[in-house]
């Protein structure tokens, strides 16, 4: 079983013919979790767009630059 799961296959364990459990490798589990996280981000983004919670691209980049500049200043302060 470990060899099959390590090879990227998932195993479905059944009880009385009904699927009850899935056994998968850690790498596959991590990939699925990453995919779900991205899907949640997309879902939240689509909700924000529907509700009009958007800003122009230029403003978004300005905010990002401000955050990056502040992080650089803080890093320099701690590295000194």
GIUR-V392379 format. One line per field, one symbol per residue. phi: phi as a letter, one per 40 degrees, with the letter a starting at -180 (. if undefined). psi: psi as a letter, one per 40 degrees, with the letter a starting at -180 (. if undefined). A space follows every 10 residues. Layout:
phi: ???
psi: ???
This chain:
phi: .ccccccgcb bbcbbfgbcb abbaccccdc cccccccccc cccccccdcc cgcbbcddcc cccccccccc cccccccccc
psi: ddddddeeii hhhihfehhd ihhiiddddd dddddddddd dddddddddd eegiiidddd dddddddddd dddddddde.
